[in-house]
Amino acid sequence: MEPDLDRFTSRRSTVYGQRGVVATSQPLASEAGIEVLREGGNAFDAAVATAAALNVVEPTSTGLGGDVFALYRTADGEVGAMRSCGGAPADATIENVKAALAEDDDADSYYPDDGGYAVDDAGEAGMPFYGPHAVTVPGTARGWEATVEELGRLTLADALAPAIRYATEGYPVSEVIASYWASADALFTDDHAREAFLFDGEPPGVGQTVTLPRLGESMRRIAEEGADVVYEGEIAEAIADEVQSQGGFMTVDDLADFEVEWPDPVSTSYNGAEVYELPPNNQGLIALEALNVASELGAGEYDYDSPERVHYFAEAMKRAFHDGHRYITDPEYESIPPLASSEWASERAAGVGETASHDVSFGVPNANAEDADTVLLTVADEAGNVVSYINSRFAGFGSGLVAGDTGIALQNRGASFSLDPDHPNSLEPGKRPFHTLIPGVVRFDEDDWAAFGVMGGYMQPQGHVQVISNLVDYGMPLQRALDEPRWRYRESGELALEPHFDDDAAAKLVRKDHDVRTLSPVMFGGAQIARSRDGVLSAATEPRKDGNAQGY
């Protein structure tokens, strides 16, 4: 029988490997993961190696000053999660932050000119997007160490070796990353940041070979001394000193108290597949609720090019965002209703009609997360391990602060807090903010598992829903499932479509009373997937960034 070549309409092929596959947003980072697999590491060792390399070769999106999360299925059948996400400093009360902002002459610079940050009922600026008060305890170093020690075969030093080499020996900067680097130039307002990430005072050009020796030295110290150096040693002191020097409240005690968590994943069944997500404080419940509501509506039963498919999935997403942004927060501070239950979905689906609803508010913990971007990677190995791993600082270079001479840019995830004490994500000491990052895992059959993820703030759960539907409802190959043009529901109430979306379907969505607009493909998130199916390993990525999948 001849193959049905018309089925494979993607711009690139799905990648296959015998012993391992890695997919992420940057070719040099994928190569780092493959290198560690070749040296005897498993999928978890390779995930840390790839993430660490991304810290160096794509520093515009991720770094040691951020948080890291994993969702995985091990070779012996365990489905698990790792959350390494820090909270607010012990002295970061609403009253203290408001008082510090009132006395800070630079406070206006903590709010982007184009808005998007939280405001209170009077229209006044709330939690700052940049600066010292947006910094939460970084979880990355502890998360890397825990991943390798609990799930890997090699040492942390083995996993960090490729990243250290890139940082100290240099690498060429790609077009996409050079563009992001140039757009972040305005953030480098202090000497530590400029010395760490600018070259003769300028961001690097396309193809320019750069080194990041300060970051490389910090990674070398972590490799030799372990993550304690970041939380109790000299790097911890540099982080606390940097934040305090800018008027913030981070202390070494805040860092030393940090611990990695291993929460139980949350899941739902969708048309025969079991989809796993991270529980709160992450937004995984939004993806699960949307899948459940879509299932109630039969959204995946319509023809792929039909407006009904997009309409019912988008309406399901609206309700999931409304509920998730209303309830999801740190579960140690607030109770969260059963958003992923079938009963909840049935009630929410009852309000969906044949035309767009305009009375369901999106609601946002922080509007600047809507168009945020980050990096995600997926790995599968010959033993049957699959892992989705995501490491981010929130905004590109985070808060704009770099800790002393460590080369570590500190995240601004605290921008997702509110200064309204009645808000579910109100700022409280030790509290973890609402987190957009959601790696995913799906079980298609007993020996058919995939790790996946879609990047980009509030695009992430929408991307999860669309990729899962493409695979489950429409039987697409991995690469095509990622390449198909996407839609996204936005905070404004608009339904955005990629430029190469079917014109006829777009026109019919307008007639269904959707406020349709077209956005650049970069607004719809990159995506990665790695699959282990009856011992056959495959992976896919997409060219919305520098996506690269490799196997061996």
C-alpha positions as CSV (number, residue, x, y, z in Angstrom):
1,M,0.0,0.0,0.0
2,E,1.3,3.5,-0.9
3,P,1.4,6.0,1.9
4,D,-1.2,8.8,1.9
5,L,1.1,11.7,1.4
6,D,-1.7,14.2,1.3
7,R,-2.2,13.5,5.0
8,F,1.1,15.1,5.8
9,T,0.5,18.8,5.1
10,S,2.9,20.3,7.6
11,R,5.9,22.5,6.8
12,R,8.3,19.9,8.3
13,S,8.3,16.3,9.3
14,T,7.7,14.6,12.6
15,V,11.1,13.6,14.1
16,Y,11.8,10.0,15.1
17,G,14.5,8.4,17.3
18,Q,15.4,5.0,18.6
19,R,16.9,6.0,22.0
20,G,15.6,9.5,22.6
21,V,13.9,12.6,21.2
22,V,14.1,16.3,22.4
23,A,12.0,19.2,21.2
24,T,12.3,22.8,22.2
25,S,12.6,26.3,20.9
26,Q,16.3,26.5,20.1
27,P,18.5,24.1,18.2
28,L,21.6,24.4,20.5
29,A,19.4,23.6,23.5
30,S,18.0,20.5,21.8
31,E,21.5,19.4,21.0
32,A,22.4,19.7,24.7
33,G,19.6,17.4,25.6
34,I,20.7,14.9,22.9
35,E,24.3,15.1,24.2
36,V,23.3,14.1,27.7
37,L,21.1,11.2,26.4
38,R,24.1,9.9,24.4
39,E,26.2,10.0,27.6
40,G,23.7,7.7,29.3
41,G,21.3,10.1,30.8
42,N,17.5,9.6,30.7
43,A,14.7,12.0,29.8
44,F,14.9,13.8,33.1
45,D,18.7,14.4,32.8
46,A,18.2,15.6,29.3
47,A,15.3,17.9,30.3
48,V,17.6,19.7,32.8
49,A,20.4,19.9,30.3
50,T,18.1,21.4,27.7
51,A,16.5,23.9,30.2
52,A,20.0,25.0,31.4
53,A,21.2,25.5,27.8
54,L,18.1,27.6,27.1
55,N,19.1,29.8,30.0
56,V,22.2,30.6,28.0
57,V,21.2,30.5,24.3
58,E,17.7,32.0,24.8
59,P,18.2,34.3,27.9
60,T,15.5,36.5,26.5
61,S,12.9,34.0,27.7
62,T,14.2,32.1,30.6
63,G,16.8,32.0,33.4
64,L,18.0,30.8,36.8
65,G,16.1,33.7,38.4
66,G,12.8,32.2,37.5
67,D,10.7,29.1,38.3
68,V,10.6,25.6,36.8
69,F,7.8,23.0,36.5
70,A,7.6,19.4,35.2
71,L,4.8,17.0,34.3
72,Y,6.0,13.5,33.5
73,R,5.3,9.8,33.1
74,T,8.0,7.5,34.2
75,A,9.0,4.2,32.6
76,D,7.5,2.3,35.5
77,G,4.1,4.0,35.0
78,E,4.0,6.8,37.5
79,V,2.4,10.1,36.4
80,G,3.9,12.9,38.5
81,A,4.6,16.6,38.7
82,M,7.3,18.8,40.1
83,R,6.7,22.4,41.0
84,S,9.6,24.6,41.9
85,C,7.9,28.0,42.3
86,G,8.8,30.6,44.9
87,G,6.5,32.9,46.9
88,A,6.6,36.5,48.0
89,P,9.1,37.6,50.7
90,A,8.0,37.4,54.3
91,D,7.9,41.2,54.6
92,A,6.0,41.7,51.3
93,T,2.7,42.8,52.7
94,I,0.3,45.0,50.8
95,E,0.9,47.8,53.2
96,N,4.6,47.5,53.0
97,V,4.7,47.5,49.2
98,K,2.3,50.4,48.9
99,A,4.4,52.4,51.4
100,A,7.6,51.5,49.5
101,L,6.1,52.5,46.1
102,A,4.9,55.8,47.6
103,E,8.5,56.7,48.6
104,D,10.3,55.4,45.5
105,D,11.1,58.1,42.9
106,D,11.6,55.3,40.3
107,A,8.2,53.7,40.9
108,D,6.7,55.0,37.6
109,S,9.3,53.0,35.7
110,Y,7.9,49.7,37.1
111,Y,4.7,50.1,35.0
112,P,4.9,49.5,31.2
113,D,4.0,52.5,29.1
114,D,1.4,50.4,27.2
115,G,-0.5,49.4,30.3
116,G,-1.4,45.8,31.0
117,Y,-0.5,45.9,34.7
118,A,-3.1,45.5,37.4
119,V,-5.2,48.5,38.5
120,D,-7.5,49.0,41.4
121,D,-11.2,50.1,41.3
122,A,-10.2,53.7,41.2
123,G,-8.0,53.1,38.1
124,E,-4.8,53.6,40.0
125,A,-1.8,51.4,39.2
126,G,-1.5,48.4,41.5
127,M,1.1,45.7,41.7
128,P,4.2,46.8,39.7
129,F,5.2,44.8,36.6
130,Y,8.9,45.4,36.9
131,G,11.2,46.3,39.7
132,P,12.1,44.9,43.2
133,H,8.5,44.2,44.4
134,A,7.7,42.0,41.4
135,V,10.5,39.6,42.4
136,T,9.5,36.3,44.0
137,V,11.8,33.6,45.3
138,P,13.4,31.8,42.2
139,G,12.8,28.1,42.1
140,T,14.9,27.0,39.1
141,A,18.1,25.8,40.7
142,R,16.4,23.7,43.4
143,G,14.0,22.4,40.7
144,W,16.9,21.3,38.4
145,E,18.7,19.6,41.3
146,A,15.6,17.8,42.5
147,T,14.7,16.6,39.0
148,V,18.2,15.0,38.5
149,E,18.4,13.6,42.0
150,E,14.9,12.1,42.2
151,L,14.4,11.0,38.6
152,G,17.6,11.1,36.6
153,R,20.7,8.9,36.2
154,L,23.5,11.4,36.0
155,T,24.7,14.2,38.3
156,L,23.6,17.8,38.2
157,A,27.1,18.7,37.0
158,D,26.7,16.3,34.0
159,A,23.4,18.0,33.1
160,L,24.8,21.5,33.4
161,A,28.0,20.9,31.4
162,P,26.6,21.8,27.9
163,A,25.1,25.1,29.2
164,I,28.4,26.0,31.0
165,R,30.2,25.4,27.8
166,Y,27.9,27.6,25.7
167,A,28.2,30.4,28.4
168,T,32.0,30.3,28.6
169,E,33.0,29.4,25.0
170,G,30.3,31.3,23.2
171,Y,27.5,30.7,20.7
172,P,26.0,32.6,17.8
173,V,22.7,34.5,18.4
174,S,19.8,33.6,16.1
175,E,17.5,36.2,14.4
176,V,14.5,35.7,16.6
177,I,16.5,35.9,19.8
178,A,18.5,38.9,18.6
179,S,15.1,40.6,18.0
180,Y,13.9,39.8,21.5
181,W,17.2,40.9,23.0
182,A,17.0,44.3,21.2
183,S,13.5,44.9,22.3
184,A,14.4,44.4,26.0
185,D,17.3,46.9,25.9
186,A,15.2,49.5,27.8
187,L,15.1,47.1,30.8
188,F,18.9,47.2,31.3
189,T,18.9,50.3,33.5
190,D,21.5,49.3,36.1
191,D,25.1,48.3,35.8
192,H,24.7,44.7,36.8
193,A,22.1,44.1,34.1
194,R,24.1,46.0,31.4
195,E,27.3,44.2,32.3
196,A,25.7,40.8,32.2
197,F,23.6,41.1,29.0
198,L,25.0,43.9,26.8
199,F,28.1,43.9,24.7
200,D,29.9,47.3,24.4
201,G,26.6,48.7,25.7
202,E,24.5,47.1,23.0
203,P,22.4,44.0,22.6
204,P,23.9,41.4,20.2
205,G,23.3,41.3,16.5
206,V,22.2,38.4,14.4
207,G,24.9,35.8,14.1
208,Q,27.1,37.5,16.7
209,T,29.0,35.1,18.9
210,V,28.5,36.0,22.5
211,T,29.6,34.6,25.9
212,L,27.8,35.0,29.2
213,P,30.8,34.5,31.6
214,R,29.0,35.7,34.8
215,L,26.0,33.3,34.2
216,G,28.5,30.5,33.3
217,E,30.4,31.0,36.5
218,S,27.1,30.8,38.5
219,M,26.2,27.6,36.8
220,R,29.7,26.2,37.4
221,R,29.2,26.9,41.1
222,I,25.8,25.3,41.2
223,A,27.3,22.2,39.4
224,E,30.1,22.0,42.0
225,E,28.3,23.1,45.2
226,G,24.7,22.2,44.5
227,A,21.6,24.4,44.6
228,D,22.4,25.4,48.2
229,V,24.7,28.1,46.9
230,V,21.7,29.9,45.4
231,Y,19.5,29.6,48.5
232,E,22.0,29.8,51.4
233,G,25.4,30.8,50.0
234,E,27.0,33.7,48.2
235,I,24.5,33.7,45.3
236,A,21.7,33.9,47.8
237,E,23.3,36.9,49.4
238,A,23.7,38.6,46.0
239,I,20.0,38.1,45.2
240,A,18.9,39.5,48.5
241,D,21.3,42.4,48.3
242,E,20.1,43.3,44.8
243,V,16.5,43.3,45.7
244,Q,17.0,45.2,48.9
245,S,19.2,47.8,47.3
246,Q,16.3,48.6,45.0
247,G,13.8,48.9,47.8
248,G,12.4,45.4,47.9
249,F,12.0,42.9,50.8
250,M,13.8,39.7,49.7
251,T,16.1,38.2,52.4
252,V,18.4,35.2,52.5
253,D,15.9,33.7,54.9
254,D,13.2,33.8,52.3
255,L,15.5,32.0,49.9
256,A,16.7,29.4,52.5
257,D,13.1,28.5,53.4
258,F,12.3,27.5,49.8
259,E,11.5,23.8,49.0
260,V,10.5,21.9,45.9
261,E,7.0,20.4,45.8
262,W,5.8,17.2,44.2
263,P,2.0,17.7,43.8
264,D,-0.4,15.2,42.4
265,P,-1.4,16.1,38.8
266,V,-5.0,17.0,38.0
267,S,-6.6,15.3,35.0
268,T,-9.7,14.7,32.9
269,S,-10.7,12.2,30.3
270,Y,-11.3,13.7,26.8
271,N,-12.8,11.4,24.1
272,G,-10.8,8.4,25.3
273,A,-7.5,10.2,26.2
274,E,-6.5,11.1,29.8
275,V,-5.0,14.6,29.9
276,Y,-2.9,15.6,32.9
277,E,-2.1,19.2,34.0
278,L,-0.5,20.9,37.0
279,P,-2.9,21.9,39.9
280,P,-3.2,25.4,41.3
281,N,-1.4,27.8,41.7
282,N,-0.9,27.0,38.0
283,Q,-3.6,27.4,35.4
284,G,-3.9,23.8,34.4
285,L,-7.5,23.6,35.6
286,I,-8.4,26.1,32.9
287,A,-7.3,23.7,30.2
288,L,-9.2,20.8,31.8
289,E,-12.4,22.8,32.3
290,A,-12.3,23.9,28.7
291,L,-11.9,20.4,27.4
292,N,-14.8,19.2,29.6
293,V,-17.1,21.9,28.5
294,A,-16.1,21.4,24.8
295,S,-16.8,17.7,25.3
296,E,-20.3,18.5,26.6
297,L,-20.8,20.7,23.6
298,G,-19.5,18.1,21.1
299,A,-17.1,20.7,19.7
300,G,-14.7,18.1,18.4
301,E,-17.4,16.4,16.4
302,Y,-17.7,19.2,13.8
303,D,-15.7,19.3,10.6
304,Y,-12.2,20.7,11.1
305,D,-12.8,23.7,8.8
306,S,-16.2,24.5,10.1
307,P,-16.9,27.6,12.1
308,E,-18.9,25.5,14.6
309,R,-15.7,23.8,15.8
310,V,-14.0,27.0,16.6
311,H,-17.2,28.6,18.0
312,Y,-17.9,25.9,20.5
313,F,-14.2,25.5,21.6
314,A,-13.9,29.3,22.0
315,E,-17.1,29.5,24.1
316,A,-15.8,26.7,26.3
317,M,-12.5,28.6,26.7
318,K,-14.4,31.8,27.7
319,R,-16.1,30.0,30.6
320,A,-12.9,28.3,31.7
321,F,-11.0,31.6,31.8
322,H,-13.8,33.3,33.7
323,D,-13.7,30.6,36.3
324,G,-10.0,30.0,36.5
325,H,-9.2,33.7,36.8
326,R,-11.8,34.0,39.5
327,Y,-10.7,31.1,41.6
328,I,-7.2,29.8,40.9
329,T,-4.6,31.0,43.4
330,D,-2.2,29.4,45.9
331,P,-4.4,26.6,47.4
332,E,-2.8,27.1,50.8
333,Y,-4.5,30.5,51.0
334,E,-7.8,30.0,49.3
335,S,-10.1,27.0,48.6
336,I,-10.7,26.3,44.9
337,P,-13.9,24.7,43.5
338,P,-13.9,21.5,41.4
339,L,-13.3,23.3,38.0
340,A,-12.3,20.0,36.3
341,S,-15.4,18.0,37.3
342,S,-18.0,16.8,34.8
343,E,-20.7,18.3,36.9
344,W,-19.1,21.8,36.7
345,A,-18.7,21.4,33.0
346,S,-22.3,20.4,32.4
347,E,-23.5,23.5,34.2
348,R,-21.2,25.8,32.3
349,A,-22.0,24.2,28.9
350,A,-25.7,24.9,29.5
351,G,-25.2,28.6,28.9
352,V,-23.6,28.2,25.4
353,G,-25.7,29.0,22.4
354,E,-25.2,29.0,18.6
355,T,-23.8,32.6,18.7
356,A,-21.0,34.2,20.7
357,S,-21.8,35.2,24.3
358,H,-20.7,38.6,25.5
359,D,-21.6,38.4,29.1
360,V,-18.8,36.2,30.2
361,S,-15.8,38.2,31.5
362,F,-12.3,37.0,30.9
363,G,-10.8,38.5,34.1
364,V,-7.1,38.6,34.4
365,P,-4.6,38.3,37.4
366,N,-2.3,40.4,35.2
367,A,-3.1,41.5,31.7
368,N,0.6,41.6,30.6
369,A,0.6,37.8,30.9
370,E,-1.8,37.7,27.9
371,D,0.9,38.1,25.3
372,A,3.8,36.8,27.4
373,D,6.2,34.2,25.9
374,T,8.4,31.6,27.4
375,V,10.2,28.4,26.6
376,L,9.1,24.8,27.0
377,L,10.8,21.5,26.2
378,T,9.7,17.9,25.9
379,V,11.8,14.7,26.0
380,A,11.1,11.0,25.6
381,D,13.6,8.2,26.0
382,E,13.8,4.5,25.1
383,A,12.9,3.4,28.6
384,G,9.4,5.0,28.3
385,N,10.0,8.2,30.3
386,V,8.3,11.3,28.9
387,V,8.6,14.7,30.4
388,S,7.3,18.2,29.7
389,Y,9.5,20.8,31.3
390,I,9.0,24.6,31.5
391,N,11.3,27.2,32.9
392,S,10.5,30.9,32.8
393,R,11.1,34.4,34.4
394,F,7.6,35.6,33.2
395,A,8.6,38.7,31.2
396,G,11.6,38.3,29.0
397,F,14.4,39.4,31.3
398,G,12.1,39.4,34.2
399,S,12.0,42.3,36.7
400,G,14.9,44.1,35.1
401,L,17.2,43.3,38.1
402,V,20.3,41.2,37.8
403,A,21.8,39.9,41.1
404,G,25.2,41.5,41.5
405,D,27.8,39.9,39.3
406,T,26.1,36.5,39.2
407,G,24.6,37.1,35.7
408,I,21.2,35.9,37.1
409,A,18.2,38.0,36.0
410,L,15.4,37.9,38.6
411,Q,11.9,37.1,37.6
412,N,8.9,39.4,37.9
413,R,6.3,36.7,38.6
414,G,5.1,38.7,41.6
415,A,3.4,41.0,39.1
416,S,0.5,38.5,39.0
417,F,-0.3,39.5,42.6
418,S,-3.0,42.1,43.4
419,L,-2.8,44.9,46.0
420,D,-6.5,44.5,46.5
421,P,-6.9,42.4,49.8
422,D,-10.2,40.9,48.5
423,H,-8.7,39.6,45.3
424,P,-8.0,35.8,45.2
425,N,-4.4,36.6,44.1
426,S,-3.9,39.3,46.7
427,L,-0.3,39.7,47.8
428,E,0.5,37.9,51.1
429,P,3.9,36.9,52.7
430,G,5.0,33.6,51.4
431,K,2.2,33.2,49.0
432,R,2.8,32.0,45.5
433,P,1.3,34.0,42.6
434,F,-1.1,32.7,40.0
435,H,1.2,30.9,37.5
436,T,0.6,30.7,33.7
437,L,3.1,27.9,33.2
438,I,1.6,24.5,32.4
439,P,3.4,21.5,31.0
440,G,1.1,18.7,29.9
441,V,1.1,14.9,29.6
442,V,-1.5,12.8,27.7
443,R,-2.2,9.1,27.7
444,F,-3.7,7.9,24.5
445,D,-3.4,4.2,25.3
446,E,-1.7,1.9,27.8
447,D,1.7,2.2,26.0
448,D,1.1,5.5,24.2
449,W,2.1,8.6,26.1
450,A,3.1,12.1,25.1
451,A,4.5,15.1,26.9
452,F,3.5,18.4,25.3
453,G,3.0,22.1,25.9
454,V,2.2,25.4,24.2
455,M,3.9,28.6,25.2
456,G,2.7,32.2,25.7
457,G,0.9,33.4,28.8
458,Y,-2.9,32.9,28.4
459,M,-2.4,31.2,25.1
460,Q,-1.1,28.1,27.0
461,P,-4.4,26.5,28.0
462,Q,-6.0,27.4,24.7
463,G,-3.1,25.8,22.9
464,H,-3.3,22.7,25.0
465,V,-7.0,22.3,24.1
466,Q,-6.3,22.8,20.4
467,V,-3.4,20.4,20.2
468,I,-5.2,17.7,22.2
469,S,-8.3,18.1,19.9
470,N,-6.1,17.9,16.8
471,L,-4.6,14.6,18.0
472,V,-7.6,13.0,19.6
473,D,-10.6,14.3,17.5
474,Y,-9.0,14.6,14.1
475,G,-6.2,12.0,14.3
476,M,-3.4,14.3,13.1
477,P,0.2,13.4,13.0
478,L,2.3,15.2,15.7
479,Q,3.8,17.8,13.4
480,R,0.5,18.7,11.7
481,A,-1.2,18.9,15.1
482,L,1.2,21.7,16.0
483,D,1.3,23.4,12.7
484,E,-2.4,23.9,12.1
485,P,-3.5,27.5,12.4
486,R,-4.8,28.5,15.8
487,W,-7.4,30.7,17.3
488,R,-7.3,32.4,20.7
489,Y,-9.9,34.1,22.9
490,R,-8.5,37.4,24.3
491,E,-9.2,39.5,27.3
492,S,-10.8,42.2,25.1
493,G,-13.5,39.6,24.1
494,E,-12.0,39.4,20.6
495,L,-11.5,36.0,18.9
496,A,-8.1,36.2,17.2
497,L,-7.1,34.0,14.3
498,E,-3.8,33.3,12.6
499,P,-3.3,34.9,9.2
500,H,-3.6,31.6,7.3
501,F,-6.8,30.6,8.9
502,D,-9.5,29.5,6.6
503,D,-11.2,32.7,5.2
504,D,-14.6,31.2,4.8
505,A,-14.6,29.9,8.4
506,A,-13.5,33.3,9.6
507,A,-16.3,35.1,7.8
508,K,-18.9,32.7,9.3
509,L,-17.5,33.3,12.8
510,V,-18.3,37.0,12.3
511,R,-21.8,36.0,11.4
512,K,-21.9,34.0,14.7
513,D,-21.3,37.4,16.4
514,H,-17.7,36.8,17.2
515,D,-15.4,39.9,17.2
516,V,-12.8,38.4,14.8
517,R,-9.4,39.8,14.2
518,T,-6.2,38.5,12.7
519,L,-2.9,38.5,14.6
520,S,0.7,37.6,13.8
521,P,1.6,33.9,14.2
522,V,4.0,34.8,17.0
523,M,0.9,35.6,19.1
524,F,-0.3,32.0,19.1
525,G,2.6,30.4,21.0
526,G,5.3,27.9,20.1
527,A,4.6,24.3,20.9
528,Q,6.5,21.1,21.5
529,I,5.6,17.4,21.9
530,A,7.5,14.2,22.5
531,R,5.7,10.8,22.3
532,S,6.5,7.2,23.3
533,R,4.1,4.9,21.4
534,D,4.7,1.2,21.8
535,G,8.4,1.8,22.0
536,V,8.5,4.2,19.0
537,L,9.8,7.6,19.9
538,S,8.7,10.7,18.0
539,A,8.7,14.5,18.5
540,A,7.6,17.7,16.8
541,T,8.0,21.4,17.2
542,E,7.0,24.4,15.2
543,P,8.6,27.3,13.4
544,R,6.8,30.1,15.2
545,K,10.2,30.7,17.0
546,D,13.4,28.8,16.4
547,G,11.7,25.5,17.1
548,N,13.8,22.4,16.8
549,A,13.2,18.7,17.4
550,Q,16.1,16.1,17.4
551,G,16.3,12.4,17.9
552,Y,18.9,9.7,17.9
